[in-house]
Amino acid sequence: MTKNDVPGLAEKALSSAERHGRSLKVANQKLAELVASLRDQKQRLVEYSQSAAPPEAGGKVEAPMDSGPTERTLAAELALAREALQQHQQKQDRLRDHLAEIESENRRLCDDYVAVQEQNAALVGLYAAIERLHGALDRNEVFTAIQEIVVNVVGSEELALFDLTPDGRRLAPAHTFGIDADRLKEIAVGSGAVGRAAVEGRVYVAGEDGAKAFPEDPHLTACIPLKLGDRVTGALAIYRLLDHKPALTDFDRELFALLERHAALALHFRPPERPGAR
């Protein structure tokens, strides 16, 4: 029995976290450099403005008797000063726009980094749950481990596990959580979303990939066939998601692929007790 697929998923998530961490560091460095540049430009502008400022009102300026050339020189210098000020202002505007872009990118990277960290936390819980799944002593412990994965990783507190009957024609409820067990009955293979997932051996996700809607299962979010090789041995039905989980993610789909094999294998080695067995 191998669990190579679980570490592989872990390496993928950790690699994503490292990549986002490096991008965040680069963006923060650019942000710091741009802020320093803006401060430098502002200081230059202040110093230039002070040096080119006209005399205060009421001040007296002694002018030579022949003031014509001097006035023309002052007018030219004033025009140059105004042009320089305008250029500085335009440069400041460009830097300010660039700063806004970097801040926006920085916020995006921070959000991505938080998402990756949350995914890593979920991955740790998933790995622990799968370890518990394979270390379970009986079927009840297997059911509890699957239940914890669905609640803590997928984000649903409504689920049902079905076993394929010996004749291979029906799916019988074996374990439920968060739903009324009395409302669940045996399902004919091929009937409804759960029955179709079992007969096709494919994960059913409501509203995706052209999945057919089944009025008899209005709250069903997904159904995962449990398989040993290509043989279906049961099914895991997941109903309504919690309020904080608006939809399934790519990580959930990878998790479903793990559950297809690991849950079926764990249950296979812990068959239900026969009536009267000790």
BALUM-234148 format. One record per residue (C-alpha): y, x, z. Coordinates in Angstrom, 3 decimals, padded with zeros to 6 digits. Example, Ala and Ser with C-alpha at 12.3 -4.5 7.8 and 13.67 -1.06 7.14 Angstrom:
2
+----------+----------+----------+
!        Y !        X !        Z !
+----------+----------+----------+
! -004.500 !  012.300 !  007.800 !
! -001.060 !  013.670 !  007.140 !
+----------+----------+----------+
//
This chain:
278
+----------+----------+----------+
!        Y !        X !        Z !
+----------+----------+----------+
!  000.000 !  000.000 !  000.000 !
!  003.294 !  001.494 ! -001.017 !
!  006.895 !  000.757 ! -000.151 !
!  008.485 !  003.041 ! -002.722 !
!  010.528 !  000.171 ! -004.102 !
!  012.344 ! -000.288 ! -000.763 !
!  013.569 !  003.331 ! -000.459 !
!  014.547 !  003.136 ! -004.126 !
!  016.798 !  000.199 ! -003.340 !
!  018.179 !  002.096 ! -000.356 !
!  019.013 !  005.146 ! -002.499 !
!  020.808 !  002.918 ! -004.992 !
!  022.966 !  001.334 ! -002.280 !
!  023.740 !  004.674 ! -000.606 !
!  024.662 !  006.239 ! -003.957 !
!  027.020 !  003.335 ! -004.592 !
!  028.592 !  003.835 ! -001.154 !
!  029.140 !  007.558 ! -001.780 !
!  030.669 !  006.867 ! -005.200 !
!  033.113 !  004.320 ! -003.795 !
!  033.945 !  006.666 ! -000.914 !
!  034.876 !  009.464 ! -003.337 !
!  036.984 !  007.090 ! -005.451 !
!  038.760 !  005.869 ! -002.326 !
!  039.520 !  009.440 ! -001.262 !
!  040.978 !  010.314 ! -004.690 !
!  043.114 !  007.144 ! -004.721 !
!  044.463 !  007.900 ! -001.243 !
!  045.341 !  011.442 ! -002.296 !
!  047.212 !  010.147 ! -005.350 !
!  049.000 !  007.639 ! -003.138 !
!  050.120 !  010.359 ! -000.713 !
!  051.384 !  012.557 ! -003.578 !
!  053.315 !  009.675 ! -005.104 !
!  054.927 !  008.736 ! -001.793 !
!  056.014 !  012.379 ! -001.326 !
!  057.438 !  012.383 ! -004.860 !
!  059.385 !  009.195 ! -004.205 !
!  060.837 !  010.637 ! -001.019 !
!  061.863 !  013.802 ! -002.857 !
!  063.521 !  011.812 ! -005.641 !
!  065.354 !  009.661 ! -003.104 !
!  066.665 !  012.720 ! -001.265 !
!  067.821 !  014.300 ! -004.523 !
!  069.587 !  011.102 ! -005.508 !
!  071.393 !  010.929 ! -002.170 !
!  072.493 !  014.562 ! -002.377 !
!  073.617 !  014.169 ! -005.986 !
!  075.535 !  010.983 ! -005.190 !
!  077.320 !  012.642 ! -002.303 !
!  078.288 !  015.685 ! -004.360 !
!  079.588 !  013.542 ! -007.234 !
!  081.339 !  010.958 ! -005.034 !
!  085.038 !  010.310 ! -005.838 !
!  087.685 !  010.964 ! -003.138 !
!  088.113 !  008.338 ! -000.456 !
!  090.706 !  005.655 ! -000.987 !
!  094.135 !  006.829 !  000.116 !
!  093.218 !  010.467 ! -000.236 !
!  095.586 !  012.734 ! -002.075 !
!  094.455 !  014.907 ! -004.934 !
!  096.770 !  017.666 ! -005.971 !
!  096.799 !  017.911 ! -009.760 !
!  098.375 !  020.591 ! -011.832 !
!  101.384 !  019.697 ! -013.886 !
!  099.385 !  019.890 ! -017.103 !
!  096.615 !  017.432 ! -016.146 !
!  095.467 !  016.379 ! -019.603 !
!  092.531 !  018.802 ! -020.082 !
!  091.553 !  018.448 ! -016.411 !
!  091.335 !  014.661 ! -016.676 !
!  089.189 !  014.957 ! -019.769 !
!  086.898 !  017.401 ! -017.979 !
!  086.583 !  015.082 ! -014.980 !
!  085.850 !  012.112 ! -017.249 !
!  083.104 !  014.057 ! -019.008 !
!  081.583 !  015.159 ! -015.704 !
!  081.739 !  011.594 ! -014.430 !
!  079.952 !  010.331 ! -017.547 !
!  077.265 !  012.998 ! -017.096 !
!  076.905 !  012.043 ! -013.440 !
!  076.496 !  008.377 ! -014.348 !
!  073.876 !  009.259 ! -016.973 !
!  071.999 !  011.424 ! -014.476 !
!  072.092 !  008.643 ! -011.897 !
!  070.748 !  006.188 ! -014.457 !
!  067.924 !  008.551 ! -015.381 !
!  067.076 !  009.028 ! -011.713 !
!  067.035 !  005.266 ! -011.229 !
!  064.738 !  004.758 ! -014.218 !
!  062.421 !  007.468 ! -012.924 !
!  062.383 !  005.820 ! -009.508 !
!  061.523 !  002.480 ! -011.097 !
!  058.624 !  004.069 ! -012.988 !
!  057.382 !  005.776 ! -009.835 !
!  057.660 !  002.506 ! -007.918 !
!  055.586 !  000.707 ! -010.570 !
!  053.036 !  003.512 ! -010.482 !
!  052.928 !  003.291 ! -006.705 !
!  052.215 ! -000.448 ! -006.912 !
!  049.333 !  000.240 ! -009.337 !
!  047.836 !  002.873 ! -007.045 !
!  048.164 !  000.602 ! -004.006 !
!  046.406 ! -002.175 ! -005.920 !
!  043.598 !  000.196 ! -006.915 !
!  043.401 !  001.429 ! -003.346 !
!  042.975 ! -002.122 ! -002.042 !
!  040.257 ! -002.793 ! -004.623 !
!  038.380 !  000.356 ! -003.667 !
!  038.679 ! -000.544 !  000.014 !
!  037.225 ! -003.995 ! -000.692 !
!  034.399 ! -002.451 ! -002.720 !
!  033.707 !  000.060 !  000.026 !
!  033.518 ! -002.690 !  002.652 !
!  031.147 ! -004.665 !  000.398 !
!  028.897 ! -001.617 ! -000.030 !
!  028.880 ! -001.003 !  003.714 !
!  027.893 ! -004.617 !  004.308 !
!  025.133 ! -004.257 !  001.717 !
!  023.909 ! -001.115 !  003.449 !
!  023.792 ! -002.960 !  006.768 !
!  021.791 ! -005.738 !  005.105 !
!  019.491 ! -003.120 !  003.582 !
!  018.760 ! -001.619 !  006.978 !
!  017.836 ! -005.076 !  008.249 !
!  015.700 ! -005.677 !  005.154 !
!  013.796 ! -002.424 !  005.545 !
!  013.122 ! -003.148 !  009.204 !
!  011.950 ! -006.670 !  008.356 !
!  009.553 ! -005.439 !  005.643 !
!  008.165 ! -002.849 !  008.051 !
!  007.604 ! -005.687 !  010.487 !
!  006.092 ! -007.783 !  007.696 !
!  003.373 ! -005.222 !  007.027 !
!  002.876 ! -004.479 !  010.711 !
!  002.366 ! -008.130 !  011.682 !
! -000.819 ! -008.907 !  013.571 !
! -001.231 ! -012.481 !  012.352 !
!  000.186 ! -015.019 !  009.917 !
!  002.705 ! -016.364 !  012.430 !
!  004.293 ! -012.936 !  012.715 !
!  004.379 ! -012.683 !  008.923 !
!  006.103 ! -016.075 !  008.762 !
!  008.660 ! -014.933 !  011.349 !
!  009.382 ! -011.715 !  009.425 !
!  009.921 ! -013.629 !  006.158 !
!  012.117 ! -016.104 !  008.002 !
!  014.302 ! -013.290 !  009.396 !
!  014.755 ! -011.809 !  005.917 !
!  015.860 ! -015.160 !  004.488 !
!  018.221 ! -015.925 !  007.384 !
!  019.778 ! -012.475 !  007.899 !
!  019.775 ! -011.069 !  004.357 !
!  019.774 ! -014.021 !  001.937 !
!  021.881 ! -016.252 !  004.180 !
!  019.950 ! -019.510 !  004.537 !
!  018.541 ! -021.270 !  007.573 !
!  016.436 ! -023.715 !  005.554 !
!  013.157 ! -022.524 !  004.048 !
!  009.533 ! -023.451 !  003.466 !
!  006.442 ! -021.388 !  002.709 !
!  003.626 ! -022.863 !  000.647 !
!  000.024 ! -021.694 !  000.220 !
! -001.901 ! -022.330 ! -002.977 !
! -004.882 ! -024.546 ! -002.202 !
! -008.373 ! -023.119 ! -002.911 !
! -008.736 ! -025.208 ! -006.070 !
! -005.454 ! -023.731 ! -007.387 !
! -004.014 ! -027.153 ! -008.151 !
! -001.613 ! -027.765 ! -005.292 !
!  000.814 ! -026.011 ! -002.961 !
!  000.423 ! -026.911 !  000.716 !
!  003.236 ! -026.356 !  003.292 !
!  002.269 ! -023.508 !  005.633 !
!  005.544 ! -022.826 !  007.474 !
!  009.007 ! -024.404 !  007.615 !
!  012.292 ! -023.497 !  009.259 !
!  015.472 ! -025.535 !  009.526 !
!  014.086 ! -028.545 !  007.663 !
!  011.987 ! -031.545 !  008.618 !
!  008.377 ! -030.480 !  008.110 !
!  007.303 ! -034.127 !  007.882 !
!  009.237 ! -034.607 !  004.652 !
!  007.286 ! -031.855 !  002.906 !
!  004.017 ! -032.774 !  001.275 !
!  001.605 ! -030.959 ! -000.975 !
!  003.118 ! -030.237 ! -004.376 !
!  001.131 ! -030.283 ! -007.587 !
!  001.313 ! -026.973 ! -009.432 !
!  003.728 ! -027.512 ! -012.308 !
!  005.578 ! -030.369 ! -010.571 !
!  009.211 ! -029.953 ! -009.573 !
!  011.035 ! -026.670 ! -009.105 !
!  008.509 ! -025.269 ! -006.627 !
!  005.522 ! -026.274 ! -008.735 !
!  007.101 ! -024.879 ! -011.909 !
!  007.872 ! -021.538 ! -010.243 !
!  004.225 ! -021.323 ! -009.205 !
!  002.766 ! -022.148 ! -012.603 !
!  005.180 ! -019.891 ! -014.508 !
!  005.132 ! -017.073 ! -011.959 !
!  008.899 ! -016.681 ! -012.246 !
!  011.684 ! -016.943 ! -009.686 !
!  013.599 ! -020.206 ! -009.937 !
!  017.338 ! -020.110 ! -009.140 !
!  019.166 ! -023.438 ! -009.318 !
!  021.774 ! -023.599 ! -012.074 !
!  021.047 ! -020.147 ! -013.546 !
!  019.456 ! -018.889 ! -016.759 !
!  019.163 ! -022.422 ! -018.091 !
!  017.136 ! -023.487 ! -015.048 !
!  016.280 ! -027.163 ! -015.209 !
!  017.697 ! -029.381 ! -012.456 !
!  015.163 ! -031.232 ! -010.330 !
!  016.556 ! -034.390 ! -008.657 !
!  013.713 ! -034.375 ! -006.116 !
!  014.959 ! -030.995 ! -004.810 !
!  018.769 ! -031.389 ! -004.784 !
!  019.303 ! -028.796 ! -002.042 !
!  016.903 ! -026.167 ! -003.366 !
!  018.679 ! -022.861 ! -004.039 !
!  015.747 ! -020.693 ! -005.105 !
!  011.958 ! -020.580 ! -005.201 !
!  010.040 ! -017.309 ! -005.224 !
!  006.393 ! -017.312 ! -006.330 !
!  004.266 ! -015.066 ! -004.102 !
!  002.016 ! -012.947 ! -006.299 !
! -000.866 ! -010.520 ! -006.029 !
! -000.628 ! -008.731 ! -009.332 !
! -000.237 ! -011.579 ! -011.817 !
! -001.978 ! -014.145 ! -009.626 !
!  000.225 ! -016.610 ! -007.728 !
! -000.952 ! -017.227 ! -004.159 !
!  001.912 ! -019.314 ! -002.836 !
!  005.655 ! -019.904 ! -002.962 !
!  008.767 ! -019.427 ! -000.827 !
!  011.392 ! -022.178 ! -001.172 !
!  014.949 ! -021.450 ! -000.001 !
!  017.245 ! -024.430 !  000.407 !
!  020.950 ! -024.621 !  001.285 !
!  022.881 ! -021.387 !  001.830 !
!  025.111 ! -020.886 !  004.848 !
!  028.823 ! -021.642 !  004.477 !
!  029.811 ! -017.961 !  004.324 !
!  027.427 ! -017.385 !  001.374 !
!  028.847 ! -019.222 ! -001.668 !
!  026.203 ! -017.968 ! -004.111 !
!  023.292 ! -015.596 ! -004.575 !
!  024.027 ! -011.991 ! -005.535 !
!  022.281 ! -009.305 ! -007.599 !
!  021.066 ! -007.822 ! -004.324 !
!  019.394 ! -011.161 ! -003.505 !
!  017.545 ! -011.096 ! -006.827 !
!  016.234 ! -007.605 ! -006.124 !
!  015.166 ! -008.861 ! -002.719 !
!  013.274 ! -011.761 ! -004.312 !
!  011.322 ! -009.275 ! -006.429 !
!  010.328 ! -007.443 ! -003.244 !
!  009.299 ! -010.649 ! -001.505 !
!  007.110 ! -011.659 ! -004.452 !
!  004.828 ! -008.707 ! -003.751 !
!  005.271 ! -007.801 ! -000.088 !
!  005.093 ! -011.329 !  001.350 !
!  002.040 ! -012.196 ! -000.763 !
!  000.305 ! -008.968 !  000.245 !
!  001.028 ! -009.451 !  003.957 !
! -000.270 ! -013.026 !  003.878 !
! -003.317 ! -012.053 !  001.827 !
! -004.553 ! -009.716 !  004.559 !
! -003.874 ! -012.331 !  007.242 !
! -005.548 ! -015.500 !  005.913 !
! -005.297 ! -018.773 !  007.832 !
! -007.913 ! -019.355 !  010.476 !
! -010.670 ! -021.733 !  009.527 !
! -011.061 ! -024.877 !  011.607 !
! -013.261 ! -024.122 !  014.631 !
! -013.025 ! -020.371 !  014.144 !
! -012.555 ! -018.191 !  017.209 !
+----------+----------+----------+
//
